[in-house]
Amino acid sequence: MNAGIADGPEHELQIQGLLVLPDEILLQIVHSIYDIPDITALGETCQRLRDLTQDRSVWLLMLSQEAQRLPLPRQLEDRTMWADLSSVQLMSIVRRLRDVGRTWLSPRMHYFVPGHRQSCALDPIFDSESGARSIYSIEILLDRWLLCIYHEKLVEIWDLDSVLHDPHKPILCTSQNISGHGSFSSAITHLDEKTNILTIAVSW
């Protein structure tokens, strides 16, 4: 988007050329844009394009794309629930998922724990040559807590909001090693939203 439309008079001519097209064609163009800043920039050019970039179908498509690469909050795992979401709600969810993807998919060697200013190195026992652990299951709870279950009999809960303030300071809230032989082969989780009690059952 930024590379295709320049600033200045040429920019205005390109926008005017776009506006000759019917809404159906313009909406297909918007559907092809993946980057949120590009969609935002297009919507700032005029009211007609603003309305199109805020169309519910645009953000519903983007949510579907995010669902293919990131775990969704539990309340969104059932896609029939998406039908009740407004365009504004979809925009908020997609932006949140993009922030999660941008910050949590970046490689890092340190993390922070609540109440401590100094960083902690990732446990080398669980680090592979690429610096990654073997994740069995990953789940977002209450739209904030990231539950990671590793094959190496390790369970961690991370605070997603922490990286929104500083991508280089993820906060590890709790980490629990499970005794036993071998690696995890299955795991089931249940969150009681009335008591906020999380139950995890694993087997190996």
Disulfide bonds with the S-S distance in Angstrom:
none
